[in-house]
Amino acid sequence: MGNFAKEFFIMTKPRVWIFLLITGIAGEVFVLGLERRLDLFGFFYVSAYIAIGLMGAESLSNYFDISIDKRMKRTMNRSLPSGRMKPSVALYGGLVLITITLVMSIFKSVLSFSFMATGIFDYTIIYSLLTKKRTAWNIILGAYSGGAPLLAGFYAFTSSFNFVSILLFLVIMIWTPLHIWSLSIRYKEDYIAASVPMLPVNRSTQQTMKILFPIALLAAIISILTGFEFRLYFPYYVGITVFLVYVVLAIYLFYYYLWALIDPDNRIMKLFSSTNIFIGFFFIIIAIFSILIPYVGV
């Protein structure tokens, strides 16, 4: 039983969903900081159903991806393609986890439920089932699901529109193709073998890098806009510090894009790593400063 649970947990790709959970937590901490209230039960309750929903979505996605994963060297040793776990476990296990999430979220907030439901639908049905094997723009169509946990976390505690929360959502949306397509350049041969038409499969590496230029630039711009808006919740000097931190993050991301553009064949994984570092710091900093709002905020 222990090995089964461990295998199922690994199958849900914890390295992927834990990152998305962090964005949801950042959304929760941000809104609780704005409202200057401590709601530990609500925080853990919302974090739990976001995590459960992400695990369920990954499980169902893995079920749809079995034929792809069997043909890719990078993924052929995963639980399902290797045969260590039955496909039915991924299918029904994923559906059970998704059902639990939807039931839990509807009792907390209709808005949070809506973002969880649409995010799961976008990732499992729109992206994994319908478009991943059919179009090079699959990740654009699936990018919404990456930002949904952030909105589910934020709007679990409020129904009031907040511009910064939308900027946080947008940065994930824009960051997603930069992150995924840089990895796809590295594993282009795998995607060719699996007949998955990721952008680098249909375009040359240089063409893909040129397409990534406006995406990297827009991600940097939104990062700066986030810092500019987020500073308004703090006194002048603290706000300037917040703004400068996000300017530095923007420069960091765009610098590594330009650095990889010069020699993508040898530097693309550095760009991929920099996207991880960028987004990780982006939301950790949001959470840290949000915690400080009740104490130093305006």
N, C-alpha and C positions, 0 to 999 in steps of 0.2 A: 504493500500500500504506500509505503514511504517513497519507493522508487517511482511509482505511478504518479504520485503528487508532484514529485520533483520534475519528472519528465513533462507533465502537463504545464507546470509553471515555466519551464524553459521554453516550451513550445509557444507560450504567449509573448515571447520576445521582451523580457523585462527591461532590457536596455533601451528599447523603444518606448514602451508605455510609461516607464518611470520618468523619462524626460517630459512626456506630455502631462503626466501627473504634476510635475513641478510647475508647469505653466498654469494648471488649474489651481494649484495651491497659491501661486502668486496672485491670481485673480481674487481668490478668497481673502488673502491677507490684505490686499489693496483695498477692497471694499470695506472690510472690517476696520482697517486703519482710518479710512475716510469717515466712517460713522462713529469712530472712537468707542468701539464696544468690544468686549471679549466674549466670544461665544464658542467655547471649546467643544461642546457637544455638537453644535452645528458644523464647526470646522472639520471635526473627525468624521462626522456623518457624510458630509458632502465629499470629502477626500476619499472616503471608502467607496461611495458609489461611482465616483469618477474612475478610480482604479479598477473596480470590478468591470465597469463598462469597457474600459480600454483593453483589459484582458480578454473579455468576451469578443470584442471586435477583432483583435489579433488572432484569436483562435479560429473564428469563422473565416477570416481572410486566409489563414494558413490552409484551411480546407479547400478553398477555391484555388489556391496556388500550388496544389500538390503536383500537377503535371509540369508546371514551370520549375519548381524546386528540384524535381528529379533530374532535370537536364542541365542545371547550373552547378558548376564545381563548388561555388561559394555556399550553396544551400543544400546540396544533395545529402548531407549527413544530418540534416535536421530531423526531428522526431517523426514526422509524417512520411517524407520521401524515403527515409531509411527503413521504415517499417517498425520502428520501436513503439509507435502508437497508432492505433486504428483510426482511420478517417472519421468514423462515426463518433468517436470520442471528441474530436475537435469540433465537429458539426453540432452535436447535441450539447456538449459542454459550453460551447460559445453561445448558443441560443439561451441556455439556462442563465448564464452570467448576464447576458444582455437584458433578459427579462427582469432579473433581480434589480439591475441598475434602473431600468425604466420605472419599476414600481417604487423604488426608494426615492427617485428624483421627483416623481409626481407629487409625493407627499411633502416635499420640501418647497418646490417652486415650479410653476408652470413654465416659466421662461427657462429655468435650468433643465427641466425635462425636455423642452423643445430643442435646446442646443445639443443635449446628449443624444436624443433620438435622431436628429438630422445629421449629426456628426458621424454616428455609427452607420447610418444608411449611406452616407456619402463614401465612407471608407470601404465598407464591405460590398455594397451593391454597385454604386457608381464607379468606384475605382477598381476594386479587386475583381468583381465579377464581369462588369460590362465593358470597361475601357482599357484595362491594363494590357490586354492582348490585342487590342484593336487600333490604338492611336498613340502617336508619339506625345500627344498632349495630355495623356492620362494623369500625370502628376498635377497638372494645372486643375483638372476637374476634381482631383482628390485632395487638393490643398486645404479646402474648407475644413475637412475633418481634423486637420492638425490644430486649427485655431478654436475648434468647438469646445474642448475641455476648459480653456481659459474663460470663455464666455459662460460656460456652465457653472464654473466656480464663482465668477463675479456676480452673475445674476441669480445665484441661489439666495443671495442676501438682500437684493434690492431689485426694484423694477424701474429705477430711474436711469435714464440714458446718461452715459459718461463717455466723453470723447477719448480720454486716455485708454479706456478699456477697448475701444475700437482700434486705436493705434496699436495696442498690444496684439490684438487679433490680426491686424493687417501685416505686422512684421513677421508673424508665423506664416501667413499665406504667401508672402513674397519670398521669405527665406526658404521655404520648402523646395521649390524647383532648383534653387541654387545648390542646396544640400544634396538632393537626390541626383541631379544631372551630373554633378561633379563626381559622385560615386559611380554613376553609370559610365562615365568616360573610362574610369579605371577598370571596370568589369564589363566592358563593351562586348568582348568575346562570349562571355556567359550569357548575356542578353540575346546575342545572335543565335547561340545554340538553343536557347529556349523559345526563340521566335517571339520575343517581347520587344515591341517597337519603341523602346525608349529613344529619346531625341538623338543621342550619340550614335545609335544604330542607323538612323536614317540620314544623319548629317555627319560631315567630317568633324574631327575634334576642333579644328579652328573655327568652323561654322558654329558649332555648339558654344564655344567660348565667346564668340561675338554675340550670340543670342543672350548669353548670360550677362553681358555688359549692362543693359538697362535694368536687369533684375538686381544685380549687385548694387548698382547705383541707387535704385529705388529703395532697397533694403537699408542702405546707409542713410538716405534722406529721411525715411520713416523713423529710424533710430534717433536721429537728431530732433525730429519733430516731437517724438515721445519725451525726450529730455526737456525740450522747450516747454511742453505742456505740463509735464510732471513737476517742474520747478515751481509752478504756481501754488503748490500745496505747502510750500516751505518759506521761511523767512529768506530775505534777499541772498545772503551769502551761502546759506545751505542750498538754496535753489540754484545758484550759479554752479556750485559743486556738482549737483545732480545733473545739470545740463552738460557740463564739461565731461562728466563720466560717459554720457551717451554719445557725445561727439567723438571721444577717444575710441569707443566701441565701433562707431561708424567708420572711422579712419582705418582701424585695425582690419575690419572685414574687407573694405574696398582695396586696401593695400595688398592683401593676400590674393584677391582676385586678379589685380594687375600683375602681381608677381607670377601667378600661375599662367596668365595669358601669354607671357613671354616664352615659356617652355612647358606647356600643359602635359606633355607625355611624362615628364619627370617630376612635375610639381603639383599635379592635380590632387594627390592625397593630402598635401599640405593645405590646399584650399578646403578640402573636405573637413579636415581636422579643425581648421579655423572657423568654419561654420558652426561646428559643435561648441567650440569655446565661446564664440560670439553669443549664441542663443542661450547657453547656460548662464553666462555672466549677466546677460540682459535681464533674465527673469529672477535670478538670485538677487540682483541689485534692486529690482522692483520690490521684491518681498522685504528686503532689509530696510529700505527707506520707508516702506509702508508701515512697518512696525514702529518706526520713529515718528510717524505723523501725529499720534496723540500727544507726544511729548515735546516735539520741536516744530510741529506743523502750524500753519496759520489758520 
